[in-house]
């Protein structure tokens, strides 16, 4: 699902039957003012479920992702339908799609089309060859939440933040994607993955950006289920300075926490 410039939402694919069974070709537009669905005069390149979509500035929609079916990159034009279809290097379900220019986007994810952990960090592109950023050898992004969208990582035009973990010592850091290039966001001091008792912290995949306050939040917990929140103040990084951060935790464990899976 993606919102197009006229205010409608384009929705494509989905389960053919109840309980997530099967996949579909159909594409519809939902008008939030009239609360009406309209079938669009074209279909997807293949039956899809658990697909993701992102709008390019030229009005075209990038599609990728599938569930129990082969994946591919497709570009959907609002008037002419599918204009491009391209193979992927890794089949994914609900990938993240980051537009990096007016006609290009990066596609990455952590779950394959059968719901298994995807070990590769390869990135597929609408234009150009797939690649693995060199910095991913040292800093690996935390698992991408399949129910979050690119807006949860967006901090500006073609500019994104995502949490990562150091491959050698487990430190937490933040990767910045800007102008199609990945780099490590410089912070004032290292964010150590240790709790108040010295035990390791486990972080969730959810990552929330408050673009108005120019802050971001990463949630985690320790061995006794105290809740921790890393608050990143990324404003200074936009002008070339180091970002500051704070970490907070609950005094006592929260009953019934955690509710979902960690990174």
C-alpha positions, 0 to 999 in steps of 0.5 A: 500500500502506498499513498499517491499524490492525489491523496488516494492509496494504491493497494495491490496483491494480498491473500486470496483466502482467509488466514493468509492463504494464497496470493492475488494479482489485483490492484485497487485505489482507496479514496479516504474522503469517499471511503470507496475502493476502485479497481484499477485497469491493470494487474501486478506482474505476479500474484503477491502477498507480503509485498512492500511499495514505495512512491518515487518522485516521478509518480511511479511505484516500486514493488517488491516482496512476496509470500510463498512465491517468487519475488521480483522488483516491479515498477508500476505506473499509475496510468500504464501499469507495470513498466519494469520487472527485474530479478532480485538477488534474494527473495524477501517478504515485506522488505524495506524500500528506500527511494534514493533518487527520483528513479532509483530505490534500495531494497533490503530485508531480513525475512525471506519469502517463507518467513525464515531469517535471511542471513544476507544483507545484500541490497537490490536496486531498481537501477544498477547491480545488487551490492553489499555496502562495505560498512555492513561487514563491521556494522550490521543493521538490526533485523528490519521489522516487516510491519514498519515502513520507510517513513519510520526511518526517514529523516529528510529527502533521500536521507534515512537512519537505521539502528545497527550492531557492531559485528565484533563487540556488539555495540549499538550504532546508527547507520545513515543512508544519504544520497545512496551511500551508507555511513556510520553516524558519529555519536558523542561516545559509544553506546554500550549494549550493557544494562544496569546490572552489567548484563547484555541488552536485547533490542527490538527491531522497531525504530521510531523517528520524530522528525519534528524534534529530530530525535529517534528512539530504540527500545530494548530490555535486559535479562530481568525485563527492565525496559530500556530506551535509547534516545538519539538526538540526531539534529547536530549530525545534519550539520556535520557535528556528532549526535548526542544520545541518552539511555533510560530504563525502568526501575523495575521489570515490567510484568508481561514484557516483552510482547514481541520478538527482539533483534 
